[in-house]
Amino acid sequence: MLTMWKRQHPVLSLCKSVELRHRSTDFQNTTRPADQTDIKPFQEIPGPGGIYKWPIIGPLLLFGSSGDGAQKVFDRLFDLYGPIFKVQLFETHVVLSNPKDFETVFRNEGKSPSRPNISIINAFSKRQGLKEPMINLQGEEWYSLRNAANKYLLKADSALHYLSTQNEIADDFVKVLTQQGTMDNDLLFRYTTESISVVVFNKRLGLLASNVSQEMLDIFTATRNVGELIAEAESGKSVMHSYFRNRTYRDFEDSYLKIRKRASQDYYIAKAEVEKREKEGTFQSDGRNLLLSLIKEKSLTDDEANNILSSMYIGGADSTSKSLELLLFNLAVNPDKQELLRKEIISLIGSDGPLTASALAQMSYLKACVKESFRVKFPMFAGRNRALPNDCVLSGYKVPAGTNILMMNPRALKLEYADQQAFTPERWLRSNQDRKSDAASNLIISPFGHGPRSCLGQRLAMQEMYIATVKVLQKLHLDLDPESKNTEFAYKLFLEPVKPLRFIVTKLK
Ligand code: HEM
C-alpha cells in the first residue's frame, strides 16, 4: 500500500523520511496526565511535511492530485504514520483511529464541546450578517440553545410523538415505491424530508403526492442542493468558498436563503395561530410537539427558536436518507437477513399494521440490523471533530488545547473487526454471549457522535429508519439490479454509492 501510494502520489513519492511506524494493533493507553515526562511533544506527531504543510497548496496536493476520495487519502496516511498523524487542512488537524484516544477526547471535551464549524455555513452567516445556526455555534451561545432543544428532543419518548404521522408518511413512501417498482436516493430523500418537515414545520410538504406543488418542489430542490453543497465543501471539492463567492458558495447561498425564508414564514404562521388559540382558550400542547414547544419556550427568542429548527432541517434530511439507503442496501444484498427481519415484523404487526411504540420496543432484530448496517457501512466520514479546552495526551503525544482533532471511525472499525464487511446482525442480539458492549466499541460504532454535542436528531433519525424499513419489508421484497450489487461506496460527507443505486422491489405474495 505504501509503495503503491508513493508511486501514485507525485509529491509524496519524493519524501525520503516516510516510514511505516505503526502496526494497527499497537493501541496504547492514552489516559495519562499531560505533564508526564515520557510524553512526546506535539511537533513529533508524524505527518506529511514539506510542501504538504503549505497553506492551500498543501491540502490541494494531498487531496486533489490523487484523484481518490478523501477517505482513501486518509487511509494511506494511517498506513504510513499509524494511529495518530498531523495533516495541514488550512489549519493543522490531528487525525485519530484509536478508540482509546476517542475516549480520551470525549472525556476531556468539557461542558460545551467545541466542534469546528461547517465552513460554507460559516461563510454564509458572515456574508449575510446573520447569527450562525446552532450546528455551528460554540461556547455559552451554543449551550443555552442546545439545553432548550434537549428538553424536547432527547427524552426517551420524544420521537414517539411523531410515530403515527411518520407511519402515514412511510405508507405513502411504500405506495410510490410499489407503483414505481424501483427506488433511488431521490425517493428516499423525499421520505426523509417529508418526515423531518412534520417535526420542524409541524406540517407535511406533500413530497410523496402525485402532484407536488411547484413551491414545495422548489423547497425540496433547495434542501437537496444544500446537502450536496455542504458535502462538496466539506469533502474538499470546493476549497475557496471561504475566500470568495465561488460557484459552490453562490448555489449554496441561493438554496439556503430559500429554506431559511420558508422556515421563518412557517414559524411565524404557527406562532400567530398559537396566540389566536390561546386568546380563544382552545390552545393545548402536551410539550411533545417540537414547534409548538419552542414557540412557547420562555428561555428562547423567536430567532433562537428558528435557529434550532433550521439547524434540524439542514441536519436531518440528507443524513437520514443516506443512512437509510445503506441499510436497505445491506438488506437487499443479504436476502437471508432480510427474510429474518420480515418474519420479526410480520409476527409483531402483521402485513398491514402500523408500527406502534410497543411493537417497536420488541423489534430486537430490526435494531440489530440498523446497528450492524452502521458497523459495515459507517455513514459519516468525519463529523465528530473536536477542539479541546485543555491540553491532553493522545497516543503518547501532547496535543495542545484548541487543536482540531478528527476521529476517524471508518478506520477504527476496519482495525477492530476482521470481518468488517460481513453483515451479521446476530452479533448485536442480547442472546449473543460475545456481543461487544464496552465503551470503546460503542464509541466507534455510533454514527451520532457522543456526549453533550452529539446529534440532536438521533432519536428521530433512528425512528425514521425503523419505520421505513418495517413498512417496506411488510409489503415488498427488496433487491438490487445486478450492477448496483457491485457498486463501490465512497465518502463525500456521508457514505454514498459511487454510481446511483437502483433498488428493485416486488410485491410479496
Ligand atoms: C442517520 C442520520 C444522522 C446521522 C448519521 C447524524 C450524525 C450526526 C453527527 C455525527 C453529528 C455531530 C455529533 C458530534 O459532534 O458529536 C450530528 C450533529 C447534529 N445533527 Fe445529526 N445525524 C443524523 C440525523 C439527524 C437528524 C434527523 C437531525 C434533525 C432532526 C439531526 C440534527 C443534528 C443537529 C442539529 C446537529 C448539531 C448538534 C449540535 O451541534 O449541538 N441529525 N449529527
Boltz pocket constraint, residues with backbone or C-beta under 6 A from the ligand:
constraints:
  - pocket:
      binder: B
      contacts: [[A, 115], [A, 134], [A, 135], [A, 136], [A, 137], [A, 146], [A, 196], [A, 308], [A, 311], [A, 312], [A, 313], [A, 315], [A, 316], [A, 317], [A, 319], [A, 320], [A, 323], [A, 379], [A, 380], [A, 382], [A, 383], [A, 384], [A, 385], [A, 447], [A, 448], [A, 449], [A, 450], [A, 451], [A, 452], [A, 453], [A, 454], [A, 455], [A, 456], [A, 457], [A, 458], [A, 460], [A, 461], [A, 462]]
      max_distance: 6.0
